[in-house]
Amino acid sequence: MKLYQLLQVYEFDEIMPVINDMFPGTSKFRDQLKMAYEMLMTMRPVESKKTIQYKIMPGDMPSHSFVGAEDNQFDAPWDVLLGKDVSRSQGVDLSDVELAANVLVNLCLLGRSPKSFEKAHQDLMRG
């Protein structure tokens, strides 16, 4: 499924509680995340053959692992990211809404956002 199709399935108010569950304390950035979501919904996706693939990744300790995508898969302008396929490797048990939530956060933090999102991006990075 293309990233833009995944995000279009949900309203922002459906995604935000999942973001806050996945990243506790994120609710203080609701305005910035909502701004990003609304901007994304107005953008025209650029078709891409590239994929954002969620997989089980090693954690800081040998016995720890987490589900995520490589940061470099988000190193592109937002309109290009919207045109990428989003997939899950075997063993990844994220629901579609959890995937949408994680993609939105990573897109805001790692993607190349439009200039009009710059202040909001700075707010997010200050944490």
N, C-alpha and C positions, 0 to 999 in steps of 0.2 A: 504494500500500500504506500502511496506517495505521502510524504509528510503533510502536505496541505490537506489531503483527504482525511488523514487521521485527526488533525486539529479541527476540521469542519464538523466532525461528528459530535463534538461537545461544545456546549456553551462555556464561557470562562468560569461561571459560577459552579459548574460541575468539576472543573479541573482544579480550581484553587484549593478546596479542602484536601484533595489528594496530594497536591504539592506540599501543603503544610504537614500532612501525615508523613510524607517521605523525608521532608527536610524541616523538622520542628523549628518553630520560630520564624518561618518564612512569611507568615501572615503580615508582618510589618512591611513587606514589600509588595503587598497586594496591588497598590496603584501602579507601580512600575511594571509588574507582570501583566496586569490588565491592559496597560498601554501597549505593551509588546504584542499581546494577543490580538488586540483590535487593529494594530498596524498590519500584522501578518494576514489578517482576514481580508484586507483591502489590496494586498499585493498580488501581482500576477507571477505565478511560479515559472521559473526557467527550467525546462526539461533537463534532466540529468540522468546519466546512466550509473551514477555512483550511488552507494548505499550507506545508510547509517545502520550498523548492525549491533544490536545489543547481545552481549554474551556474558558468560561467567568469567570474571577477571580475578586475578590473584590480589589479595589484600596486602597489608603491611607485614603480616605475620604468615608463616607457611600454612597455618591452620585456618586462616580467614580468607574469604572470597566475597565478592559482591557482583551485582549485575550492573553493567554499564556499557557504554560505547567509547571507543577511542576518542580522545579530545580532538585529534586532527580531523575526524570526520565532520566536525562542526566548524572547521576553518574555511568559511566561504561566506559570501554575502547572503542575507536572509532569503532573497528571492531564489537563489540557487539551492539553498538548503530546502526550501519548500518543494522543490522539484525532485529531491532525492527519495529513493525508496527507503522505508524503515522496515527492518526485519529483526527477527529473534532467532538466535542460534538454539540448537537443541538444549533443553534443560532450563531455559529462561522462562520463568512463570509470571512475567508481568502481564496484567490485563491491559486491554487497549487504553483505558483511561489512565492507568499508571504510566504507560508508555508515552501518552500525550503529555502528561504532567512532566515527566523527566525530560522529554524532548524540548518542551517550552523553556524549562530552566536552563538547560545546556545551551540552547539557542541564544538566550539572553546573555549568558555569561561568556560563551566561547565564539559565537557567530559574529560575523562582521555586520554590525547593525547600521541602519541609516543614521545620518547625522542628527535627525530629529529625535533619536532615542539616546543620544550621547549623555545627557545629564542623568537620565534614569539608569543608564548602564553604570555610570560612575557611582550612583547611590547603591546599586546592587553590589558593586565590587568593594565598597567600603564596609558592607555587611553590618 
